[in-house]
């Protein structure tokens, strides 16, 4: 039996859904798509970029149901999020030259 003190040291196994429960659906979908592309030997960044620019589902593998997930994404929202993230993480690009 475990004592009250042992409770803190026990290992708890959690599933992937519980692990990423705080993420929004777009993040979860992008993670799944990225991993599926990587597992199949593709360059995930290049494939996702081409898909987002062209809306051509052939850039996304069917592995892990990634193609279906990709077609459910709002491409414009994803691109806006990427631009927002880039600008927020590169503040020097907003500085004006004197």
C-alpha positions in Angstrom: 0.0 0.0 0.0 1.0 3.6 -0.6 1.2 6.1 2.2 0.1 9.7 1.8 3.8 10.6 1.3 4.2 8.0 -1.5 1.4 9.5 -3.5 3.6 12.3 -4.8 6.2 9.9 -6.1 4.0 7.5 -8.1 4.3 7.7 -11.8 1.0 8.5 -13.6 0.5 7.5 -17.2 -1.6 9.9 -19.2 -2.8 9.7 -22.8 -1.9 12.2 -25.6 -5.4 13.8 -25.5 -5.0 14.6 -21.8 -1.5 15.8 -22.3 -2.5 18.4 -24.9 -5.9 19.2 -23.4 -5.1 22.9 -22.9 -4.2 23.5 -26.6 -6.7 24.7 -29.1 -7.8 22.5 -32.0 -5.6 24.3 -34.6 -2.5 23.6 -32.5 -3.4 19.9 -32.0 -4.2 19.5 -35.7 -1.0 21.1 -36.8 1.0 18.9 -34.4 -0.6 15.8 -35.8 -0.1 16.9 -39.4 3.5 17.8 -38.7 4.3 14.5 -37.0 2.6 12.5 -39.8 4.6 14.3 -42.5 7.8 13.8 -40.5 7.0 10.1 -40.0 6.6 9.6 -43.7 9.9 11.3 -44.4 8.6 14.6 -45.8 9.9 18.1 -44.8 6.9 19.2 -42.6 7.6 22.9 -42.8 7.9 22.9 -46.6 4.8 20.6 -47.1 2.6 22.7 -44.7 3.8 26.0 -46.3 2.9 24.8 -49.8 -0.5 23.5 -48.5 -1.3 26.8 -46.8 -0.4 28.7 -49.9 -2.1 26.6 -52.5 -4.9 24.7 -50.6 -3.7 21.6 -52.5 -4.4 18.6 -50.2 -1.8 16.4 -52.0 0.9 18.2 -50.0 -0.4 16.5 -46.9 -0.1 12.8 -46.3 -3.1 10.7 -45.4 -1.1 9.1 -42.7 -2.7 9.6 -39.2 -5.7 11.2 -40.9 -3.5 14.3 -41.5 -5.1 15.2 -44.8 -8.6 15.3 -43.4 -7.4 17.4 -40.4 -5.7 19.8 -42.8 -8.8 20.3 -44.9 -10.7 21.3 -41.8 -8.3 24.1 -40.9 -9.1 27.7 -41.7 -5.9 28.4 -43.7 -6.2 32.2 -43.4 -6.4 31.9 -39.6 -3.3 29.7 -39.5 -1.4 32.1 -41.7 -2.5 35.1 -39.5 -1.4 33.2 -36.4 2.0 32.5 -37.9 2.5 36.1 -38.9 1.4 37.3 -35.4 3.8 34.9 -33.7 6.7 35.9 -35.9 6.1 39.6 -35.3 5.7 39.1 -31.6 8.9 37.1 -31.4 11.0 39.5 -33.6 10.3 42.9 -32.2 13.4 44.4 -33.8 11.7 44.1 -37.2 9.2 46.8 -36.0 12.0 49.3 -35.2 12.2 52.2 -37.7 15.5 53.2 -39.2 16.6 56.8 -38.4 
